[in-house]
Structure formats: C-alpha cells, structure tokens
Amino acid sequence: MSTKDLFHLCKEQLKELQREVSSMTIVADMQGVTGREFSQDVSYRWTYEGTC
C-alpha cells in the first residue's frame, strides 16, 4: 500500500491502521526516532488529508 493510498481511507480503516501505527512507533523508537512524534505526524496526515 502506498502512502498516497493511506490518505484516502475511511475513518473505520484509520482506527485499524492506528493500531498498527502503535506497533510501528515501537520500531521507530528502537531506530532512534521519537515514536510519539512519528505517531502524531502519521495520525495528523491520515486525519486531515484522508477522505472517504
């Protein structure tokens, strides 16, 4: 799935994907990336750029 596809998902799908993001932030932390910032950035994009 491309990043562009993520922006066009419905909110029901976003809830499911945000659970996956929670797992991804753990990996991001291990790679030296701030998981909270990563999660907020992705959530922001999906929330405000995503459309049904």
C-alpha positions, 0 to 999 in steps of 0.5 A: 500500500502506498502512502498516497493510498493511506490518505484516502481511507475511511475513518473505520480503516484509520482506527485499524491502521492506528493500531498498527501505527502503535506497533510501528512507533515501537520500531521507530523508537528502537531506530532512534526516532521519537515514536510519539512524534512519528505517531502524531505526524502519521495520525495528523496526515491520515486525519486531515488529508484522508477522505472517504 
